Structures are given as structure tokens and as C-alpha cells.
């Protein structure tokens, strides 16, 4: 049985005796089901906002029959996995039709009052308490399942909408960046070439540091701009995957080795703590390399001296997961919400493209990223299918 249902039964205190009482209640309530369903939909139609989600009499008639079945199966059980699955669909359906959550509570009260009236009329005083108790427990369980799945579905829809908006925003920035980067690339290459010619002539004819130094400095600035431009292009490049069989374990080991000197320089440690000897996947190796390198570099920058960054690689038949954990100060909520946004950076240097590149390359591989952050550090978990 579902852990949630199990927990719910325990919490509400629905016992085997209660279940037997509910079965005994069925013949008492059954003749009243049609009338209760009528009262239920009268109450719905009486409220303009609740009635607004109904399409008309044909649907109400269908819903009346559904409600009668719901009352009957609720009392008779069995309250098993199938019961739970059917009940969870009600919450999801209510999200689909746009029914505000509070109406489920008020509607449940209509049922509760009708059950109470019928029980009070049918049972002697000595049995009233346990009978009312069993009915109330059942309706509480029904409401809890309905509301839980209403909430889960609403959250899932919100997240999906947020992801779509983010993807649209990123796509717009990618096309703007692509245009800009291509415009800048040609004049930059031309300037670099001319500067190299000038530098060569100066060295040949004068070799005077007062003349060669400024040209060297200008050359370094152009190199810096070229690196920035490469970042822009990596972010803006049209999504194209060059898939090949690659050993991801080897790739992750290489990234760790390449990034370790940077960590050491900060007084931090960088360790690959879990990884199988080999893990072959069909990926765009350059892009996966960039994903892992960006994550590791970010983690190294997030820790202070004596900090730790750990990298883990795991895989099963379907996918592999790279986990990069740091023990830095964590990411504040306002930054967290914007972390994949292009050009968003909290660092003084950097383009603010690192995590957007990670996001777009992971998405390109049909993968997913999970982020878990708090005051004990941050963990990024990237999962990519082994055969996209
Ligand atoms: C105790 C509260 C409620 C219960 C037990 C209940 C029960 C159900 C059930 C069993 C379904 C069918 C779900 C499925 O597709 O499997 C459903 C759908 C629906 N419910 Fe409710 N409901 C409740 C409250 C409400 C309220 C207050 C409204 C107000 C308008 C409402 C409107 C609807 C509508 C429009 C549908 C979709 C019907 C269709 O498929 O055309 N429900 N509900």
C-alpha cells in the first residue's frame, strides 16, 4: 500500500472496527445516495464561482452518478492501492477544471452533514459515537487524498510553466547573443591579425620595449575578449549534438585533474570520491566535458580556504549522474531563482553564462539538473541518458 495512505490511516486512526462500521453504514446510506448527490450539486450550483467550472446539466448528471459511486466505494472499500489511485485522480481532475481548493472542503461538509443526519436517525444513542467517528474518519481520509493530489498537481504545473518561461527567455537571449557574437568575431579577428603584423614589424625594426609592450598588452586584452566571445558562442551556438561513445568516468577524472590546481591555489580540496572504473555513454563529449568543468569550477569558487569539493559519478542501465558537492555558504534564495539566467552573475569577473551553458547543454542531452543548497553547501546533480 502507498506509504502516504498507510500513514494517513494511522494518523486518522481508522481501525478494522471502523471499516466494519462503514460496511454496516452502507445499507443505511445507500437509499439516500441520490438525495445526497442532489444536495451536493444544488450547493455547487448555488455558488457562482463553483458553478463556473461546470459545463451544464449533462455533466452534472454524469457527476451525480460518479459521486454516488464515490460514496458507495468509500464505505465498502477495500481501501487499497486501487482505491488510492482512483481517489488521487479526483484531485488532479479538479486542478484540470480549475476548481479552487476551498470548494472541496465546503462540498465535503455537505456530504458530512448528510451522513451525520442519516446516522443520527438510524442508530441508537449507544452506537452513535463510534458510527459518527468512523464516517468522519473516512471523509477526512478522502479529503486528505484529494487535497494532496490537488496540491502535487498544481505544483507540478507551476514548475512546468516556470521551466517553459525560462526556456523561452533563454532562447531569446541565445539568438541575441549569437547575432552579437558573430558581429564582434570578424572585426576582433581582423584587429588581432593587424596587431600581430604591427608587433612583428616593431620587433624587427626597433625592438624597443616602449613600443612592443603596449602592443603586447593590447594583444592580451584581445585574447581575453576572444575567451569571452567563446563563452558567448558556446551559449548561443545552435543546438547540435555530435554523439559518440565515450567513457564518462575517464572524462570526469580528466576534469577533476585539470581543475585541481585551481582548487589547490585557493587552499581547497577537490576529490573524485565515487566513480566506476568505466562508464560508457553516447554523448557529445566536448559538451559533457564543459558541463562537468563548469560545475566543478563553480563549486571550487564557492568554497573558502580549507573547503572541500567532491565529485561523484554513478550510472545505471538508463542514465549516468554527476554530483558535484561543495561545503560553501550555499546559494541565497533570490540568487537560486535566477541561477540559470544568462548574464546573471554574483561574481565580479565572469560572463554570468557558466550555469546557462550547463543548463542548455544538459537540456540538449535530454538530461535534468537538480539543485540542493543550504548553509552546509550546495549540490548540483546532473543526470543524462546513456543513449539519448
Ligand atoms: C467532496 C468533494 C468532491 C468530490 C468527492 C468530487 C468527486 C469527483 C470525482 C469522483 C470526479 C471524477 C474524477 C475522475 O475523472 O476520475 C470529479 C470530477 C469533477 N468534479 Fe468533483 N468532487 C468534489 C467537489 C467538486 C466541486 C465542489 C465541484 C464544483 C464544481 C466539482 C466539479 C467537478 C468537475 C467539473 C469534474 C470533472 C467532470 C468531467 O470529467 O467532466 N467537484 N469529482
Boltz pocket constraint, residues with backbone or C-beta under 6 A from the ligand:
constraints:
  - pocket:
      binder: B
      contacts: [[A, 44], [A, 50], [A, 51], [A, 53], [A, 54], [A, 55], [A, 59], [A, 63], [A, 66], [A, 67], [A, 70], [A, 86], [A, 89], [A, 90], [A, 93], [A, 94], [A, 97], [A, 99], [A, 103], [A, 104], [A, 107], [A, 108], [A, 111]]
      max_distance: 6.0
